[in-house]
Structure formats: C-alpha cells, structure tokens
Amino acid sequence: MKRYWKILTLCLVTVIVLGTFYIQSSVAAENIQIEFEKVSGDESLVENVEISADYVVGDIHQTLLISDEDTKNLSNRSVVQQLTGLYAEAPAEQLVAKYKSFMRGKNLFSSNFYEDEHVVVYASIERKSLNASSLNSFFDIDVLDKNSEKSTSLKLDLPKTGSYGWVDIVDIQIKDGKLLVIARGSRINGGEDLVAYTIDLNGKKITNEEVVFSTPTVENGWSDFRFLRDYHSNEPEKYLLFKAEAFEHESSEGPTAVVDDFIVYDVEKNKIVKIELPEDFVGNIENSSVVNSVVYIPVQTPNEIEVIQYDIETEKWDKKQTVGVELSGNSEGVPYVKLQDGKIYIVRSVNDGHSLSIGDLNTGETLYEGKLKVKKQKAAHENYQFYIFEIKDVG
C-alpha cells in the first residue's frame, strides 16, 4: 500500500509542477514586441543587433530575444527546451542553416566550433565512464571540407584525465596547420588548469599537452578562473582574457584573496600576461573586450562612460577614451554596457522607457542613438521592468 501512495504522491507533484508551468507559459505567451526607434545616427548599425532581456511584470517573467526584425518570446519554446535550458548560440545556428547534415547531433556551443574559408571543425569532450577517482574522457572531432563537402571524424583519448573531475573546451582554432584545443580542467584536489592540446588531424594523434596556467589549491575556500570573452563567436581569438581567483576562509570576517588577477593568454605566442591594475581602478572587468592587441575596459562616472585601454604588446596602460553618451538628465539606474567588435553598446533606463546608444571605441563618437519602444503592450503592463543580460552583433 505504501508503494502505491508513493506513486500517487509523485503523480500529484508532477501534475502540480506541469500545471503551474503551463499556466506561466500561457500567461507569458502574450505577444510583446519591442522595436528599435532611431533618434540619430546610422540606423544600419542595429540591423544585426540582438538583445537578450527579461521582461517582468509582477511575478510574470518573459525572456525575449529582440532584433530589428522581430521580438521572439523564448518563454514560448517547447517544454523540453524550457525545462532543460537547451539552446543554440547564434554562430552555431548559422552553421546549422548551411551544413545541416554535418551539424546533426552536435553540441551547439560556439566554443566547440572553428570555421575558415576551407573547413568547419567541431570538437567536444565526451565521457567514457565516471568513477570516484577519475574521469575517462575523449575528444570527439569532426572536420568538414567545404570544397569536397566530405567530413572526417576521429576520437582521441585525453591524456592525464585522472587528474581532473571535468574538462571543458574554451576555444578551438587552427594554428600552424594543427588543431589547437584550449580547455579548462577542474583538478580533483582543487583548483583549475588552463590546458592547451595540439592535435595532428592528418596523423590523428595528440602531439602536445601543456598546462599554461594554474590556480592554486586552497584547503578552505575556492579557486578557479572565469573567461571574459565573446561566447557568441567561433572565430579564432589571438588573445583570451580571464580572471583568476583563489580565496581562503581564514576567519569569520570573510574570505581572504590568495589570487585575484586579471590575465591575458596570448594564444599565438603561448604566453601568459598578468595585467597590473592601477591602484585607483574602478572599472568593470567583466565587460572588457579585446580589439587587435588592446584591452578596453568601461568605467562609469557620474555623467559619462570612460573606456580605459591596456596595450598587451607593450604591457602598458594607454589613453582613456570618453564615449559621447551623456548619462545625466533623465537617466535612471546603472546602464548595461557591452564592448564588441570595436564598438560600445549602452542600454540605459530613462523616464519614457529605455535608450540604446552605439559608440566607436577608437574615437568616442556616438554612431547611433535610439530608443527601445514596447509595442502591443497591455495597459496593465505599463509598469514593467526590463533587464538586459546580453547584446551582440550577429552580422
């Protein structure tokens, strides 16, 4: 009898969860449309811009993907997609559209792909088996020749997998005719390694494995690193930015920083460069961007946004660039700032909604100024909240 009660209870909980889910989904299905409205500047700059944001009214949340053509309500995705969070990043979606057969069955994350005029390369790390002491994994690699439209697949065991609890790919690219896979491995005894694997595709073997950076092991705390990069690009990157952190809980006053560094990995030279931040630094490193060999970091002041610059080649701080976007007047709250492809994107809340500005990182000139206008909105939704969490140019 107890067994049947357990089954009935499980069924009841499932019905309640799915019922709530469908009610929320039906409420979220309202067709909210948000459009770009030009105020000044070059309107073509927003043709390929996509903004990911949460639209919130009371306890109702809608996740929107806003573009110049349409507003997609991601809350209207399938049950499986919403419950699992499955999605495809923009570059992967473009590859699916062009190479459907090759892309079938692959993990659709940009970090798993490389593309140039000759080939499309896919690499992922898959598990064989998992036990308490080691992780047995292998590279699953597939290479598409664009000219012949033929693909070549190979599977290679990862070396030293017993040292890591998991290994995750950060970036792949072709370097000196060989496949370079940059990955992060979480050590079983604590801390993380940044590992570069060199793979000879013709010889079908791993020719080199090198740990290029490691965070320390701490007994009572945490140690890891976070990459500050464009996760929506499958183009090769000469430099990878990351923040290395290690904190030890030594007292009740809170954790003590053992390592708290801003670091650049020069992929071409296989070199680690630690960036020494100025003592008066108040910028947001998480919004940093690399253009050519310069790191750009936005700094918000009371009335404007400055972008400070660090030259990786000379290892020196360069000029500050003031972006021609006034934040005073009717601006409210902290603006969302994104640096990408030599431009700075700023969304800020104003009295009559939200504004979007696009500026040139090199000159500070404002290239576009516009508004995000909500269309097809019910009167009851006028007091909505709008939270931006990603802006990208997918052109």
N, C-alpha and C positions, 0 to 999 in steps of 0.2 A: 504493500500500500504506500509506503514511504517513497518508493521509487516512482510511482505514478504522480504523487504530489510534487516531486521534484520536476518531472516532465511538464506538468501543468503550470507550475510556477515559471519555468523557463519560457514556455509558450506565451504566458501572460506578459512577462517582461519584454519579450520580443515584439509583441503586438503594440505595447505602450510606446516603446522606442521608435518603431517604424511609423506608428500613427503620428507621434509628435514630429518626426522627420518629415512626413508628407504634408502635415499642416503647415510647418515652417516653409516647406518648398512651395506650397500653393500660394502662401502669402508673398513669398519672395518672387513669385512669377510675374508680378506687376512689371510692365514694360517701361522701366526707367530709361530714358535716353538723355545722354549728355553730349553736347556739341561744342566744338571749338568756334569761338566767335572772335574774329580778328578786330583788334583795335588799331594796330600799326605794324609795319614791318613786312617781312617776306612770308606770305601765307603758305608757300610751298614747304616750309620747314616743318609743318605739322602733318604733312601728308602721310609720313611713315612713322609718326609717333604713336606709341601705345602706352596708356596709363592704366595701371592696376590699382584699384582702390576699393575700400569698403564703404558702402552707403548705408548709414544706420539711422533708423527712426525708432525711437523707444528701444524695445528689445528685439527688433527685427533687423537682421543683417543681410545685406546683399553684396556679393563680391562681383565687381564689374571690371570688364576689360574695355577701355574706352579708346576709340580710334577716330580718325577724321571721317571714316565712312559709316561707322556704326558703333553701338554700345552693346556688348554681349554680357548677358547676365550669367555668370558662371555658376550661380546657385541653381540654374535650371539644367545642369548637367545630369547625367544618369546617376542612379543610386550608387552604383559601384564607384564611379568617379568621385562623388562627394564623400562617401564613407572612407575611401582609401586615399583620397587626395591625389589620384593619378592625373598627370597632365603631361603635355609635350611642350618643351620650350620652343620659341619661335624658329631658330635655325633648324632644329630637328623637324619641325612641321614643314619647312621649306624643302628639306631633303626627302621627306615622305612624299610630297607632291611630285617631285622629279624622279625619284627612284623607289617606287612602291615595293617592287619585288625585293630589292636589296635591303630595304629598311624593315621588312616584316620581322616581327619577333624581337626587335632590339629595344634596349633601354633608351628612351628619348630624352636624354640629358645632353646639353651641348658639350660638356666636358668629355664626353665619350666619343666625339667625332672630330675629324680633321678633313678639310677639303681644300684642294687647289685646282688648277686647270686640268690636271691629269687624273687625279684619283680622289675617291672618298674613302676614308679609313675609319673603321669603328673598332674600339677596344673597350672591353669591360672586364671586371674581375668577378669571377664566379666561384662559388664554394663547392668543394667535393664533399667534405664532411666536417662536422664540428664536434670536438670533444672538449673536455675540461682544460686541457693543457695546450692545445694548438689548433690552428685554423689551416686546413689544407685548401689552397685556392689555386686557380689557374687563369691565365689570360685567355679570353675568347676574342679573337681578332678576325676581322673580315675586311678585305680590301677590294674595292670596286674600281676597275679600269674603265674610265669614261669612254675611251675610244672603242675598245672591243666590247664593252658592256658585260664583261665577264668578271666574276668575283672569285677571290681566293681566300679560303678560311684556314686558320690554324689555331691550335690550342697549345699553350705552353705553361708548364707548372711554374708558379712563383717560387723563387728561392727564399730560404730563411722564413717561411711562413709561420713556423712555430714560435717566432719572436713576437708576433702580432695577434691581437684579438680580432682586428679587422683591418683591411686595406681598402682605400677609396681613391679613385682616379681624380686628379685635379685638372690635368691638361694633357693633351697628346698633340704631337706635331712631328713633321719630318725634318730631321736635322742631319746634314751630310749623307743623305741617301738612306738613312736608317730611321726607324720609328723610335721616337723618344716618348716614353710614358712617365709623367710626373705624378707621383701618388703620395698620399699621407698614410702612414701606418701607425695605429694605436698600439703601443707596446703593452704586453701583458703585465709587466711590472710597473707600468705608469709612464706617462709622458708620450710624446709623439715624435715620429721621424718623418722628414721630407725626403723621399727616395726617388731617384732618377733611374729608370730602367732603359737601356738601349737594346733594341731588338732588330736583328738582321732578318728582314722579311723574306729575302731570297733564300738564305740559309736556314730559315725557320728555327732560330735559336736566340736566346738572350745572351748578348755578348758582354754586357756590363750591368752591374747593380751598384749604385753608390748612394750612401746616406749623405745628403748635402747639408742637412740641418737637423738638430735635435733639441727638443725642450727637455729640461731636467726632470728627474723623478723626485717627487715630493712625498713624504710619508703621510702628512696630514693636510690635504688640500687638493689642488688640481693643477694640471699642466697640459697645455695644448696650444694650437695656433689656429687663427682664423684668416682665411684668404679674403682680400679686398679686391675683387675683380669683377669683370663683366661675365656673369654666368649665362648670358644670352648670346654668346658669340662662339663660333667654332673656328675662328681664325687664329693662326699662330700668334703667340704673345712673346715678345722678346724679354719682357720683364713681368714677374709675378710679385705683387705686393701682399704681405701678410703681417698680422700682428701676433707676436709670440708672447705667451703669458704663462706664468707659474706663480701660484700663491700658496702660502703656508699659513695654516691656522695655528698661531703661536700663543694667542691669548684671547680673552673674552672681548677685547676691543675690536676684533675683526681680523681678516686675513692680511698678511704682510706680503708685499710683492717681492718675489725672488727674481723673476724676469718679467719685464714689461717693455718690450721692444717693438719698434716699427722697422720692418726689414724688407729689402728688395732682393729677389733671386734673379740674377742676370742669367737667363737660360743659355744664350749664345756662348758666354764666357764661362758658364758653370761656376758662378761666383756669387757669394752672399755679401750684401752691403747693408750694414746697420745704419739707419738714419738717426742721427742725433737731433732730437727735437730742441728748439730754442726754449730757454727757461720760461719765457712768457707765452709759450704756445697755448692757444685756446681753441684750435680748430677741431673739426670733426674728422678724424682719420678714417672712419668707416665710409665716408663719402669721397675718398681720394680716388684719383684717376691718373693713369699714365698716358701721355701723348708723346710719341717719339722717345726721348730719354728724360723727360721732365715729369715729375710728380706734382700734381695740382691738388691742393687741399683747401676747401672752402672754410672761411671764417666769418661768422655773422657778427656784425657790430650793430649798435642801436639803430642806425639809419641806412645801412647798406650791407652788401656782402663783399668781402675781400677774398681773393684767391692767392694764397702764397705758393711759391714754386721752389722745388728742390731739383737740382740737376744731378742725375745719377752718375753721369760720366765724370764730372768734376767733383762730385760729392760735396756740393756747396749749396746753400740757400740762395735763391735768386730774388728778383724783384717781386713786389706784391702788385697784383692787378685788381683794381676796383671795378666790379661789374656794375654797369649803369642801370641798376634796378633799385629804385627808392623803396625802402621798407617802412617808411614813416607814413603819416596820414591815416588812411582808413585800413591799414594792415592790422591783422589780429593774429596772435599766437606765433608759433615758430614755423617758418616756411619749410617746405620739403625741397631739398637741394640734391641734384644729381649731375655729376660730370660724366660726359661721354663723347667720344669722337671729337674732341676739341671744342665742345660746347658745354654751357652750363644751363640746366633746366631748373626753373624755380616755380613752384606752385605755392601760393600763399592765400590765406583766408582774408577776404575783405568784406565790407559791410553788405554788399549785394551778391555775395557768392564766393567764387574762387577765381584767381587770375593765374595765367601761365605766361612766364617770360622765358625767352631763349636768348642767351648771350654768347659772344665769342670769347673764348678763354684767352686768346692771344692779345686782343685789342681792348677787351672790356666793353665793346659796343653791344647794345641791345639790338638783336636781329629780328625779334618778333615779340609782340606784346598782345595778349588776348585774354579772353575770359572763358571759363567752363560753365556753360549755360545748361541748366537742368530743364529738360522738356518732358511733356506728358506726365507731369507730377501732380498728384492729388493735393488738394488744399491742406489736408491733414498732415502732409509730409513737408510742409514748408520749413519746419524747424528740424531739418535733418543735420546729421554730422557726416563729414566726408574725410576719410583717412587714406592718404596716398601711401603706398608702400613700394611702388616701382614705376619708373619711367624709362622707356627705352626706344631707340630709333631702330626699327626693324628693316629699314631700306637697304 
